[in-house]
Amino acid sequence: MQGSSMGGTNRYDKKIKALSVFLMLAAMTLAGGSFSSAKGAEPGPVPVIVIDPGHGGNDTGVTGPGGTKEKNLTLGLAKILAATFSPAFSTVLTRTGDYQLPLTQRASAANTHHGDLFISLHTGGSRRHEANRWSVFYFAPPDHGSRLQSTAKTKQPIKKEMPGPGPAWEQVSLRHQQQSRAFAQHLKTRLELLGEIPGITVMPAALRVLEGLDMPAIVMETGYLTHRETETLLNDPVFLKKMATQIKKSVERFLAK
């Protein structure tokens, strides 16, 4: 009889413990907590990265010796970046097909989606086919001494206009200049780790594509497409994926600060 009584007591104790655990879990659920996390904090909003494939439609940009068009390269790289960034970042492409898009609409789309960062993709070009340079540009006001020498229409320097009502578009971009330069430096560091490209130049430039953007913004020029080896490299899907990974890491480092 004594053994039976102790067994009943043990079963009773187990029921009490099980009920206590149930009540604790129920209380945490009602409080919006998590059993696996002591903090129970809600995840923050996902950063929005706006990717701008340069050119499009009749504006083909630079053409390489093998016939590769800049407009196609930039769109292809933009799609690879979007896939690489997901799900850590939300991505917005200013264009998703082969059509021409005014620069003002590119900036408007970026601002409308409240982008945290703007990356415009381009390649360079030169009549001297041996010339090659990788560059990252951030915004400078129209009276800045640095100018980008390029035949690409979307990278033409800004023409200074008479001031009108409200802040000028270049002033909107200028307030993000320091952050843009910081990101450009992060990008340079990560891309140089690839070991397959020459040194990267970071410089300010008065570029229309960067005008009016209310966020840190850069133009990334992935070498000269007129350079035969660069054209081959930019058509290599393995290299493009490696480059996209490094770009993502530079974005992560920049936004973590």
C-alpha positions as CSV (number, residue, x, y, z in Angstrom):
1,M,0.0,0.0,0.0
2,Q,2.8,2.4,0.8
3,G,4.5,1.7,-2.6
4,S,1.2,2.3,-4.4
5,S,0.7,5.6,-2.5
6,M,4.2,6.9,-3.5
7,G,3.6,6.0,-7.2
8,G,0.3,8.0,-7.1
9,T,2.2,10.9,-5.6
10,N,4.8,10.8,-8.3
11,R,2.2,10.8,-11.0
12,Y,0.5,13.7,-9.3
13,D,3.8,15.6,-9.2
14,K,4.4,15.0,-12.9
15,K,0.9,16.3,-13.7
16,I,1.6,19.5,-11.7
17,K,4.9,20.1,-13.5
18,A,3.3,19.5,-16.9
19,L,0.5,21.9,-16.0
20,S,3.1,24.5,-14.9
21,V,5.0,24.3,-18.2
22,F,1.8,24.6,-20.1
23,L,0.7,27.7,-18.2
24,M,4.2,29.2,-18.7
25,L,4.1,28.7,-22.4
26,A,0.5,30.0,-22.6
27,A,1.6,33.2,-20.7
28,M,4.5,33.7,-23.0
29,T,2.3,33.3,-26.1
30,L,-0.2,35.8,-24.8
31,A,2.6,38.2,-24.0
32,G,4.0,37.9,-27.5
33,G,7.2,36.3,-26.3
34,S,9.3,33.4,-27.6
35,F,10.3,30.3,-25.8
36,S,13.5,30.0,-27.8
37,S,14.5,33.7,-27.5
38,A,15.0,35.6,-24.3
39,K,14.8,39.0,-26.1
40,G,11.6,38.4,-28.0
41,A,12.4,41.4,-30.2
42,E,10.6,41.9,-33.5
43,P,12.8,41.8,-36.6
44,G,13.5,45.3,-38.1
45,P,12.5,46.3,-41.7
46,V,14.5,44.8,-44.5
47,P,16.8,47.4,-46.2
48,V,15.8,48.4,-49.7
49,I,18.6,48.4,-52.3
50,V,17.8,50.1,-55.6
51,I,19.8,48.6,-58.5
52,D,19.9,50.8,-61.7
53,P,20.9,48.9,-64.9
54,G,22.4,51.7,-67.0
55,H,21.1,52.5,-70.5
56,G,18.4,50.5,-72.3
57,G,16.4,50.6,-75.5
58,N,17.9,52.8,-78.1
59,D,20.6,53.9,-75.6
60,T,22.9,50.9,-75.9
61,G,25.8,52.4,-74.1
62,V,29.3,51.1,-75.0
63,T,29.8,48.1,-77.4
64,G,32.7,45.7,-76.9
65,P,34.9,44.3,-79.7
66,G,32.9,41.1,-79.5
67,G,29.6,42.8,-79.9
68,T,28.6,42.9,-76.2
69,K,26.3,45.8,-75.4
70,E,26.6,47.7,-72.2
71,K,22.8,47.8,-71.7
72,N,22.6,44.0,-71.7
73,L,25.5,43.5,-69.4
74,T,24.1,46.0,-66.8
75,L,20.6,44.4,-66.8
76,G,22.1,40.9,-66.5
77,L,24.3,41.9,-63.6
78,A,21.4,43.7,-61.9
79,K,19.3,40.5,-62.0
80,I,22.2,38.5,-60.6
81,L,22.6,41.1,-57.8
82,A,18.9,40.9,-57.0
83,A,19.0,37.1,-56.6
84,T,22.2,37.3,-54.5
85,F,20.8,40.0,-52.2
86,S,17.6,38.0,-51.4
87,P,16.3,37.5,-48.8
88,A,18.6,39.7,-46.7
89,F,17.7,42.8,-48.7
90,S,14.7,43.9,-50.7
91,T,15.7,44.9,-54.2
92,V,14.2,47.3,-56.7
93,L,15.3,47.4,-60.3
94,T,14.8,50.7,-62.1
95,R,14.3,48.8,-65.3
96,T,13.6,45.1,-65.8
97,G,13.8,44.9,-69.6
98,D,15.3,46.4,-72.7
99,Y,13.7,49.9,-72.7
100,Q,14.9,53.4,-72.3
101,L,14.2,55.1,-69.0
102,P,14.8,58.9,-68.3
103,L,17.2,59.6,-65.5
104,T,14.6,61.5,-63.6
105,Q,12.4,58.4,-63.5
106,R,15.3,56.4,-62.2
107,A,15.7,58.8,-59.3
108,S,12.0,59.1,-58.8
109,A,11.6,55.3,-58.5
110,A,14.4,55.1,-56.0
111,N,13.0,57.8,-53.8
112,T,9.4,56.5,-54.1
113,H,10.6,53.1,-52.8
114,H,12.5,54.8,-50.0
115,G,15.7,53.1,-50.9
116,D,18.5,52.7,-48.4
117,L,21.2,52.6,-51.1
118,F,21.3,53.2,-54.8
119,I,23.8,51.3,-57.1
120,S,23.9,52.3,-60.8
121,L,25.7,49.8,-63.0
122,H,27.8,50.8,-66.0
123,T,30.8,49.9,-68.0
124,G,33.4,52.3,-69.5
125,G,34.8,52.6,-73.0
126,S,37.7,54.0,-74.9
127,R,38.9,54.3,-78.5
128,R,42.1,52.9,-77.2
129,H,41.2,49.2,-76.9
130,E,44.1,48.6,-74.5
131,A,42.7,51.2,-72.0
132,N,40.9,49.7,-69.0
133,R,39.8,51.1,-65.6
134,W,37.4,50.1,-62.9
135,S,35.8,53.0,-61.1
136,V,33.2,53.9,-58.4
137,F,31.8,57.4,-58.4
138,Y,29.8,59.2,-55.8
139,F,28.0,62.5,-56.2
140,A,29.7,65.9,-56.4
141,P,28.1,69.3,-57.0
142,P,28.2,70.7,-60.6
143,D,31.0,73.1,-59.8
144,H,33.2,70.3,-58.6
145,G,36.5,69.9,-60.5
146,S,36.1,66.2,-61.1
147,R,34.3,65.2,-64.3
148,L,33.8,61.7,-65.7
149,Q,35.1,61.5,-69.3
150,S,32.8,59.1,-71.0
151,T,30.6,58.7,-74.1
152,A,27.8,57.2,-72.1
153,K,24.8,59.5,-72.1
154,T,23.5,58.6,-68.7
155,K,26.9,59.6,-67.2
156,Q,27.2,63.0,-68.7
157,P,28.1,65.8,-66.2
158,I,25.3,67.8,-64.8
159,K,24.6,71.2,-66.4
160,K,24.3,73.8,-63.7
161,E,21.0,75.6,-63.9
162,M,19.5,78.7,-62.3
163,P,18.2,78.0,-58.8
164,G,14.4,77.6,-58.5
165,P,12.0,77.3,-55.6
166,G,12.9,74.6,-53.0
167,P,16.2,72.8,-52.6
168,A,18.0,72.0,-55.8
169,W,18.3,68.3,-56.7
170,E,22.0,68.4,-56.4
171,Q,21.6,69.6,-52.8
172,V,19.4,66.6,-52.0
173,S,22.2,64.3,-53.2
174,L,24.9,66.3,-51.6
175,R,23.7,65.7,-48.0
176,H,24.4,62.0,-48.6
177,Q,27.9,62.6,-50.1
178,Q,29.9,61.4,-47.1
179,Q,27.9,58.1,-46.8
180,S,28.1,57.6,-50.5
181,R,31.9,58.0,-50.4
182,A,32.1,55.5,-47.4
183,F,30.1,52.9,-49.3
184,A,32.3,53.5,-52.4
185,Q,35.4,52.7,-50.3
186,H,33.7,49.5,-48.9
187,L,32.9,48.4,-52.4
188,K,36.4,49.1,-53.7
189,T,37.9,47.0,-50.8
190,R,35.6,44.0,-51.5
191,L,36.0,44.0,-55.3
192,E,39.8,44.1,-55.1
193,L,39.6,40.9,-53.1
194,L,38.5,39.1,-56.3
195,G,42.1,39.4,-57.6
196,E,40.9,39.4,-61.3
197,I,40.6,43.1,-61.8
198,P,43.0,46.0,-61.8
199,G,43.0,48.6,-59.0
200,I,39.7,50.5,-58.5
201,T,39.4,54.3,-58.5
202,V,37.0,56.0,-56.1
203,M,36.2,59.6,-57.0
204,P,33.5,62.3,-56.9
205,A,31.8,63.3,-60.1
206,A,28.8,65.5,-61.1
207,L,26.7,62.8,-62.8
208,R,23.1,63.2,-63.8
209,V,22.2,59.6,-62.8
210,L,23.2,60.5,-59.1
211,E,21.3,63.8,-59.1
212,G,18.2,64.1,-56.8
213,L,18.7,60.8,-55.0
214,D,17.7,61.1,-51.3
215,M,20.0,58.2,-50.2
216,P,23.6,57.1,-50.4
217,A,24.3,56.4,-54.1
218,I,27.1,55.4,-56.3
219,V,27.9,54.6,-60.0
220,M,29.9,51.4,-60.4
221,E,31.8,51.2,-63.7
222,T,33.0,47.6,-64.2
223,G,36.0,48.3,-66.4
224,Y,36.1,49.2,-70.0
225,L,33.9,47.0,-72.2
226,T,36.1,48.0,-75.2
227,H,39.0,46.1,-73.5
228,R,38.7,42.6,-74.9
229,E,39.8,40.7,-71.8
230,T,37.3,42.7,-69.7
231,E,34.5,42.0,-72.2
232,T,35.3,38.3,-71.8
233,L,35.4,38.5,-68.0
234,L,32.0,40.4,-67.8
235,N,30.4,37.6,-69.9
236,D,31.6,34.9,-67.4
237,P,28.6,33.9,-65.2
238,V,31.0,32.4,-62.6
239,F,32.9,35.7,-62.2
240,L,29.6,37.7,-62.2
241,K,28.3,35.7,-59.3
242,K,31.6,36.1,-57.4
243,M,31.4,39.8,-58.0
244,A,27.8,39.9,-56.8
245,T,28.8,38.2,-53.6
246,Q,31.5,40.8,-52.9
247,I,29.1,43.6,-53.6
248,K,26.6,42.1,-51.2
249,K,29.2,41.9,-48.5
250,S,30.1,45.5,-49.0
251,V,26.5,46.5,-48.6
252,E,26.2,44.4,-45.4
253,R,29.3,46.1,-43.9
254,F,28.1,49.6,-44.9
255,L,24.5,49.2,-43.6
256,A,25.8,47.6,-40.3
257,K,27.5,50.9,-39.3
